[in-house]
């Protein structure tokens, strides 16, 4: 039987990947409410879509099959005949207070075809789309200056975070913020009802209903034996223990490494700190190279987990040991020069997507880092990201591998 999910490394040749094409959710971003929606700027949608289409084509030109979150979600909802159930659940998580308004929104969504409905739930609702006389609850009136009835999901084109694939399974994540936690509903329906991914076809190592947070940008598959997870602003240490226990019970990995990284937006996820680009090469944030705490989780007796702190605080030593090789090469963003590194890190110079050993997708704008990668012998596929990067994410953030070849 063909495995729906097969991901045992960060660098094995990418065969199938999940993307989300940016949609009208970006047009519901407003300057006064960017913090609420975890955005720093407002991308120009038409250009962001053109850049994303070019990104998808670059992958397809390399033989990668591209599938889309919005399409899989619609297929899953239709296959399970659960459109009304989905809409009801989405509305309950939408923040709408008035029962009258909930009924109006439900009616509008039910009248759409499923694909259109999925896109609309991602886009959100402006209050101007609903007759204001129906906004009659106390909570609605107290927030009367806020122009949105239901917030958009502008971060969705970063498909790396709401769920994460590893081995033959998936973590359907509980996100750091309410804003992004609503995104995980699509993964939940895909991995419950989709003909290819639903039911028991994919092992689930985590649920969106869990009470501790974890995000996919913190989950890196170093090898078939070792999973790395960042303890970060977005991922709780307790979540890592839960995932490790379930992975070990399923026989999926032999070790989980927990990397303790600073709790701030600059080091938002582990993949903003380092990404794997070849058998023995990594891009890194220059500020993280030394002084790093790393804990090892391994299966013990009777389902217990054995936790030990790594002796070395040097990233290179930890990674070489994890991979079972003598040494690794760390390539600092912009070579570590403070001004260039800060700028190119902000523009996701270290957030690369490896599509085969030594073959990586990068933003063309990070010229210093890209030159260093080429000097190290890597083959670069450069894509434009002037609008996409405004959401603070790079090629790895925008992609969720579904199938990789073993290495």
N, C-alpha and C positions, 0 to 999 in steps of 0.2 A: 504494500500500500504506500502511495506517495505521501510523505509527511507535509502537512500544511505549513508548519513552522520548522525550520532547520537552521539554527544559528549557533555555531560552536566557536566562533572567533569574531574579531573585529575586522579581519583583513582577508578572509577567504573570498574567492571570486563571488561577487554579488550577482545573484540570479533573478531575484524578485524583491521589489521594494514598494512600500506604501508611502504615498505622498498625499497632501491636500492642497489643491490649487486655491490660492487666496481668493476670497469672494467678497461680497458686499459687506461682510462684517468689518472690513477695514474702513468702510465709508461711514460707519457709526462711531468712529473714534473722534473725540473732541479734545482740544487742548486742555480745558479745565478738568477733565476727568481721566487723563492718561494714567495717573498713578493707580486709580481704581481698577483699571483694565490691564495693569502691568506692562504698559508701553511707554517708551521714551519719546516717540515721535509719531508722525502720521505719514505712512507711505502713500504714494500716488498709485491707486489701484491698477490702472491700466498698464503702467510700466512694471509694477510688481508682478502682474500676471504674465507679462511678456518675459520678464526675467525668469519666472518660475517655469514657464513653458520651455524656455531654452535649457534650463537645468534638467527638466525631464527628458528633453530630446538628447542632451549630452549623455544621460544614462542609457537611454535606448540605443544610441549609436554604439555603446559599448556592450550591447547584447543583454542589457538588464530589462526585465519585464516590469513595467510601471503600472501599479494599480492605485486607485484613489479612495481615500477614506469615505468621502461623501457617496460614492457609488456603492462601495461594499456595505455601508450602513443602510442605504435604500434597499439593496438586494436582500439584506438580512431581515429587515422589517417586512418586506413582501413575502419572503420565504416562510417566515413565522406567522404571517397574518396577524401582526401585532401593532398595526399602525395606531389604533386608538390607545392601546396600552402605552406605547412609546410617547405619544403626545401628552397623555395624562401625567406620566412620570416626569416628562420634561417641564410641563407647566408647574408641577409641585416644586421643582427645583429652580424655577425662573425668578422667584421673588415677587410675583404678582400676589397681592393680598385679597383684593375684591373677588368674591365668587362670581359676581356678574361679569367682570372683565375676563376671568378665567374661561367662562363659558363662551364669550365672544371670540377670544383667541383660539380656543379649541375648534370652534366652528370654522374659522378662517383656515386653520391648518388642515382640518379634515377635508376641506374642499379642494386642496391642492393634490397633484399627483405626488407620489412618495418621494421622488428625487427632489422636486421643487420644495416639498415640505422640509426635507432634511436641510437644504440650503437655507431656508428661511429660519429654521431653529438656530442655525449657526450665525445668521445675520443679526438676529434680535428684532425687537419691535420698538419703534418710536411711539411716544404718546400720541403724536399727530395721526397715527394710523387707526386710533380708536377714538370714538366719539367721547369727548371729555365729560359729558354728562354721566357717563358710566363710571368715572373715577370718583367713587363716592365713599370709600373707606377712609378711616382716620389716617392710616399709614400712607395711603395714596396722597391725601391732601397735605400731610406733613412734609412730603418730599415733592411738593408740587413744582418746584423750580427745576427739578431734574428732568431733562427732556426725553429720557428713555424709559419705556415701560419694562422692557426686558433687555438686559445688557447683551451686546454682541460677544462673540468668542474670537477675538482677533489673533490670538496666539495659536490657533488651530493649525496653521501651516507648519508649525514646529511639531510634526507628528512623533518626534522622538519621546515626548514626555507623558502623554496620557496613558500609554501602556508601553511595555518594553518586551521584546522577544529575546529568548535565550534557550539554548538546547532545543527541545521540541515543544516548548511552552511559552507562557506569557505572564507577565504581571500586569493586571489591570489596576492602575494606580489610584491611590488617594492623594490628591494634589495638595500643595502647600496652601493655596488660596481658594476661597469660594469661587472666585472669578474663573479659575482654570479647572476646578473640580467638576464643574458642569460638563466640561469637554469629554470626560471619561464615559459618559453615557453611550457614545457611539461605539467605543470599543466593547463595552458590555453587551450591546445588542449584536455586534458582529460575532463575538466569541460565544454567544448563546444561540443565535438563530441562523447564521449564514451557512449555506449548504457546504461550503468548503472549510469553514473555520469554526462552526458552531457545535453545540452538544459536547460530546467527549472527544472530538477530533484534535483538540489542542489542550494540553495540560495547563491548568490555571494555578499559578503560584501565589497570587495575591488578588484581592477583590477591592473594588471601589468603595465597598461598605466598611472596610477596615477603619479603625479609629486612629491610626498613625500614618503619617505622610511618607510618600516616596515618589520620585519622578524619574522618568526614563533617561534624562540627561546625566543622571548619577549612576547609571547601570552600564558597565562595560564588560564585554565578554573577552577576557584576555586569551583564553584557550579553552579547549574542551574540558579542562580540569579546574580552571580558576575563573571566578567571576569577581570583578572589582566593583565596589559600590561606594559612592561618596557620602559621608556624613556631612551635610551641608545646610545651607539656608533652607533648602527644599526637601531634604530627606532626613528622617528621624532614625536614630540608632536602633530603636525598637523594631522598626520596619525591617531593617536588615536582618535582625535575628529571626524574625518570622519567615522571611524569604529563604534564608539559609536553611532553616529547619525543613521547610517543604521541599527545597531542592535536594537536600541530602536524603530525605525520605523517598524521593523519586529516583535517586541514583544519578542525578543530573551533573553534579560537580563534586570535586573532592575538597575544594577550599573556596571560601569567600573572603576577600580582603576588604576591610572597611577602612577607607582613607578619610581621615579627619581634616577637612578643609575649612577655611575661614567662613564665618557666617555673614557674608555680604554679597551684594549684587554682582560685584566684579568676579567673584568665584561662585557664581550662582549654582553651577553644576560641575560635576567631576570632568565632564567633557569640555568645559571652558578652561580647565587646568592642564589636561593632557589628552591627546588622542593617539591611537596606534596607527602607523602608516606603513609599516613593513614588519618582517619577522623580528627585527631587532631595532626598530627605529620608532621614535615617538616625537610628536610636537609637544612642547610644554609652555606653560606660563613661566617666565623667568623668575617670578617671585616665589615659586613653589618648590624649587629644586632641592632645597635642604630644609631640615627642621620639621619634617612631616611625620605625624604619628600615623602608624598603620597597625591595625589589629587583624589577626588571622582567626577565622572561624572554621573549625573542622568538625566532622561528625565524631561523636564519642560513643560511649556505650548507652544502651537503652534509650536511644533517641535524644540523648543530651548533646549539647554543643560545647566543644572545647575552645576557649578563647584565650589567645596569647598575643602579647604585643611584640611586634617585630623589633629585633635588636637595632637594625639600621634605621636611621631617619632620612637616609638619602634615597630619593625616588629611583635613581638608576639601579641601586643595589636591590631594592625591593622588587622592581620589575624584572630584572635579570633572574633573580631567584624564582619568581613566580612562573617565568617562562622556561626555566630549566636551561638557561644558556649562560655563557661566561660573562657577557656584558651587553649593554644596550647603548644606543646613541640617542641622546636627548637634543632636540633641535629647538632652541628657545625662540619664541615669537620675536621677530625682528632682530635676532641675534642677542637679545638682552639689553640693547641700547635703550636707555630709559624713556626717551621721548617716542621713538619709533615703536618700541614694545607696547607702551601704553596705548598709542593710537591704533596699532594693528590688532592688539588684543581686543580693544573695544569693537573693532570691525571683524571679529571672529577669525583672526589669522591662525589660531590654533584649533579651530573647530572644523577639522577636515573630515570628509567622507572617503574612506578607503574602499575601492571597488574591486581591487585585487592586490596582492602583495606588491607594494611599491608604486601603485597607481592610485592617485588621490584626486578628488574633486575639491577645488578651492575657489574662493572669491578672487577675481583678478586684481582687485584694488590693493591687496596686501603684498605690494611688490617686493619689499625687503624680505619678508618671510618666504615668499614664493621662490625667490632667487636662492635662498639658503636650502630650501627643499630640493631644488633642481641640482644644486651643487652637491647635495648628499646622494644623488643618483636616482631621485624619485621622478616618475613621470606625472606631470600635472595636467589635469583637465580644468581649464580656467573658465569660470562662468561669471557673468555680471551679477552684482548684488547691491547696487546703489540704493534701491528701494527696499529690497527684502531685508537688508541688514538693519534697517530702522527698528525692527522688532527685536534686535539683539539676539541673533541666531545665525549660524552658518550652515554649510551643507550637511553636516552630521545632524544638527538639530532638525533640519527639514526632511529627514528621511528615517523610515523605520524598516530595516531589513526584515524580510520574511523568509527568504531562503539564501543561504550562502553555501558554496562548496566547502568541503572539509579541506584543511591544509595539513 
